[in-house]
């Protein structure tokens, strides 16, 4: 069996994630002793041995729907978002003035083309506003996109609101950035399991584990609870255009 929680895992949250998984496992009564941090999340997401993981909305609706089961969505209590939803925060350097429209045509840092918050949401937002991206700077992860803006290698990036919370909490370069605008909220990053996995058992175990977590671990992860968002809500989110250059 495989269990992984890769989407918001970083050194500062690792101990809290480990405690969270132990609490889930204790209530579930089975599962691997430790979270899998071995590498490519796609290998875990597509494995028939997947017990629990977390993916992004765009991979779910574009490639994983019908191949995995949707368990639920963690609620992080994000500002301006319904429970279980999130949005992208456009960030620019603190010393770069202007509204979002002033960044049209300027270098944009993006983690990857299969990211809902890093590519899909900002691409749809830009199209609706009649704006255009400049050269795309591909970074691999949200934190690297934010750092690329802080270091002047790009002028704008769109960061998952939960990741932005963690960046502001843990990364000193966040002081060099400012929020420019936000996208509309969309369903957050869902927990998934194998298609024939124990969905209801997992929902019960996760909800209980969140309640069981010590306050410091709950705060480190930002967890408020587990929300059941219908698959239809994920599938209804518009697909983004293909990026102008490959990821």
Phi and psi in degrees as a GROMACS rama.xvg file:
@    title "Ramachandran Plot"
@    xaxis  label "Phi"
@    yaxis  label "Psi"
@TYPE xy
-121.394  134.277  UNK-2
-132.542  130.221  UNK-3
-147.187  150.081  UNK-4
-135.132  69.7683  UNK-5
-82.5806  -17.6067  UNK-6
-73.6761  -32.1871  UNK-7
-123.266  23.4397  UNK-8
-84.6514  126.376  UNK-9
-150.048  165.958  UNK-10
-51.6693  -36.8903  UNK-11
-74.2194  -18.061  UNK-12
-109.985  -0.727477  UNK-13
-60.4036  -45.5499  UNK-14
-63.5234  -39.2618  UNK-15
-67.5343  -41.004  UNK-16
-62.3078  -40.5545  UNK-17
-62.4819  -43.4956  UNK-18
-64.6441  -38.9303  UNK-19
-60.8869  -47.6759  UNK-20
-63.6823  -40.8392  UNK-21
-60.1873  -38.7693  UNK-22
-67.8435  -39.7865  UNK-23
-63.3544  -48.2131  UNK-24
-60.5417  -40.2242  UNK-25
-62.2843  -40.8082  UNK-26
-76.2426  -33.3412  UNK-27
-74.6197  -32.5421  UNK-28
84.9345  9.77371  UNK-29
-166.727  172.162  UNK-30
122.633  164.491  UNK-31
-63.6412  152.584  UNK-32
-68.276  -31.168  UNK-33
-131.225  155.668  UNK-34
-68.711  145.122  UNK-35
-82.8976  118.975  UNK-36
-122.819  33.8221  UNK-37
-80.3916  -15.2148  UNK-38
153.433  -129.452  UNK-39
-56.4494  116.829  UNK-40
-65.7506  -24.7206  UNK-41
-60.2905  -33.53  UNK-42
-62.7283  -41.8094  UNK-43
-70.721  -46.0154  UNK-44
-58.3703  -34.1781  UNK-45
-98.6387  2.98467  UNK-46
-80.2974  137.674  UNK-47
-66.1998  -12.4723  UNK-48
-92.3819  7.16776  UNK-49
-68.1701  120.726  UNK-50
-93.6767  -42.4207  UNK-51
-160.372  137.31  UNK-52
-154.799  -178.244  UNK-53
-130.503  133.737  UNK-54
-123.815  -172.54  UNK-55
-108.307  156.079  UNK-56
-60.1689  -38.1397  UNK-57
-69.4179  -48.2199  UNK-58
-57.3741  -35.9404  UNK-59
-63.2155  -49.2279  UNK-60
-80.1175  -24.0669  UNK-61
-90.9044  -30.8729  UNK-62
-134.115  -29.5127  UNK-63
-98.2306  -20.6253  UNK-64
-58.4868  132.135  UNK-65
86.676  -9.33234  UNK-66
-113.799  -16.3063  UNK-67
-133.817  165.413  UNK-68
-103.07  138.382  UNK-69
-82.926  122.092  UNK-70
-91.9119  -51.1521  UNK-71
170.312  179.898  UNK-72
-130.081  126.824  UNK-73
-68.9553  143.135  UNK-74
-101.816  122.211  UNK-75
-104.874  7.35453  UNK-76
59.838  44.0299  UNK-77
-78.9427  138.987  UNK-78
-59.1703  135.486  UNK-79
74.8813  11.7571  UNK-80
-127.395  140.904  UNK-81
-63.7286  162.048  UNK-82
-54.0014  129.777  UNK-83
85.5328  -5.46776  UNK-84
-101.638  163.767  UNK-85
-147.732  178.335  UNK-86
-152.856  173.135  UNK-87
-97.3257  143.77  UNK-88
-108.898  118.27  UNK-89
-76.2274  127.062  UNK-90
-122.343  143.51  UNK-91
-133.066  171.204  UNK-92
-64.1488  145.347  UNK-93
-61.6107  -27.548  UNK-94
-95.1955  10.7616  UNK-95
-103.075  103.868  UNK-96
-75.0459  166.268  UNK-97
119.431  159.607  UNK-98
-88.0342  178.575  UNK-99
-56.8778  -40.5084  UNK-100
-59.5687  -26.3027  UNK-101
-72.3971  -10.9485  UNK-102
-100.721  3.58457  UNK-103
-61.2491  131.644  UNK-104
82.5208  1.54743  UNK-105
-101.068  158.367  UNK-106
-55.3355  132.349  UNK-107
-120.995  125.671  UNK-108
-89.7004  131.267  UNK-109
-136.114  137.326  UNK-110
-69.6202  -49.4116  UNK-111
-167.979  160.573  UNK-112
-72.7524  -16.1673  UNK-113
-100.635  26.8374  UNK-114
-102.328  125.051  UNK-115
-64.271  -47.9638  UNK-116
-82.2521  -28.7242  UNK-117
-88.2301  -27.1215  UNK-118
-126.344  -54.2378  UNK-119
-61.7705  -53.8727  UNK-120
-62.06  -47.2344  UNK-121
-66.8551  -33.6371  UNK-122
-64.4718  -42.7962  UNK-123
-68.1547  -39.622  UNK-124
-62.6212  -46.2769  UNK-125
-61.4494  -44.6581  UNK-126
-61.454  -42.5732  UNK-127
-64.9991  -29.8427  UNK-128
-92.2894  -0.747771  UNK-129
72.0388  27.5194  UNK-130
-102.125  164.108  UNK-131
-129.934  147.006  UNK-132
-81.4865  146.691  UNK-133
-86.8056  -155.161  UNK-134
-55.7836  138.053  UNK-135
-92.7263  128.645  UNK-136
-106.53  106.28  UNK-137
-85.6503  128.811  UNK-138
-118.44  -24.6902  UNK-139
98.6052  -39.1437  UNK-140
-144.707  156.531  UNK-141
-57.9559  -44.1768  UNK-142
-61.122  -36.1714  UNK-143
-69.6161  -32.2229  UNK-144
-64.8781  -46.182  UNK-145
-62.288  -40.9691  UNK-146
-65.3562  -37.574  UNK-147
-60.0468  -37.682  UNK-148
-69.5138  -45.6957  UNK-149
-59.6725  -34.0168  UNK-150
-91.1023  -0.235783  UNK-151
85.0708  10.6004  UNK-152
-83.844  -11.6732  UNK-153
-149.405  161.913  UNK-154
-101.986  -17.7502  UNK-155
-152.983  150.012  UNK-156
-149.206  158.526  UNK-157
-115.642  119.174  UNK-158
-115.225  131.624  UNK-159
-47.8015  131.076  UNK-160
-58.8889  -35.6776  UNK-161
-71.0009  -40.9932  UNK-162
-63.2474  -39.3573  UNK-163
-62.4132  -37.7439  UNK-164
-60.1431  -44.2528  UNK-165
-68.7664  -39.0601  UNK-166
-60.7423  -46.0333  UNK-167
-63.968  -30.8828  UNK-168
-77.6412  -35.5344  UNK-169
-118.297  -19.7701  UNK-170
-108.122  117.466  UNK-171
-58.0947  -30.019  UNK-172
-65.5315  -14.149  UNK-173
-59.2619  -27.0128  UNK-174
-66.1926  -16.5758  UNK-175
-90.5983  3.83766  UNK-176
-119.173  158.373  UNK-177
-137.37  154.23  UNK-178
-81.7271  132.721  UNK-179
-104.145  -43.5455  UNK-180
-165.395  173.548  UNK-181
-132.276  155.624  UNK-182
-88.8832  172.924  UNK-183
-68.6202  147.777  UNK-184
-65.974  146.304  UNK-185
-134.778  164.567  UNK-186
-54.152  138.235  UNK-187
-73.3177  -176.407  UNK-188
-72.0899  114.7  UNK-189
-84.8471  151.096  UNK-190
-80.225  140.312  UNK-191
-133.496  162.458  UNK-192
-142.559  176.331  UNK-193
-58.3808  155.481  UNK-194
-55.8665  -33.6972  UNK-195
-101.293  21.844  UNK-196
-75.8394  169.897  UNK-197
-82.3442  72.7753  UNK-198
-58.2602  -51.5673  UNK-199
-65.9746  -39.0042  UNK-200
-62.0439  -41.4527  UNK-201
-65.0927  -42.4322  UNK-202
-58.7789  -45.039  UNK-203
-64.8683  -43.6157  UNK-204
-65.8593  -42.0586  UNK-205
-66.4382  -45.8111  UNK-206
-58.6548  -43.4968  UNK-207
-67.6657  -38.1414  UNK-208
-64.1473  -38.248  UNK-209
-62.0101  -40.7516  UNK-210
-67.591  -33.0445  UNK-211
-75.2991  -23.8928  UNK-212
-61.5365  137.806  UNK-213
-57.9565  151.335  UNK-214
-57.1721  -36.1686  UNK-215
-68.2169  -34.2018  UNK-216
-74.3211  -39.4262  UNK-217
-60.1515  -41.4504  UNK-218
-68.0587  -40.0397  UNK-219
-61.406  -36.9061  UNK-220
-91.6326  -14.8732  UNK-221
73.983  16.8206  UNK-222
-74.5882  130.071  UNK-223
-110.438  -27.1452  UNK-224
164.125  -174.046  UNK-225
-116.824  133.175  UNK-226
-118.089  141.214  UNK-227
-98.2165  107.678  UNK-228
-106.113  126.167  UNK-229
-60.3133  147.747  UNK-230
-54.4895  -36.4075  UNK-231
-58.7519  -31.8501  UNK-232
-68.349  -36.4713  UNK-233
-69.1274  -43.8084  UNK-234
-70.4189  -20.8809  UNK-235
-80.3731  -12.8401  UNK-236
-68.0763  130.855  UNK-237
-59.905  144.41  UNK-238
-77.5874  142.873  UNK-239
-81.3887  163.747  UNK-240
-69.7592  161.345  UNK-241
-65.7485  139.968  UNK-242
-65.1977  156.088  UNK-243
-69.3533  -20.0734  UNK-244
-141.934  153.183  UNK-245
-69.0581  150.967  UNK-246
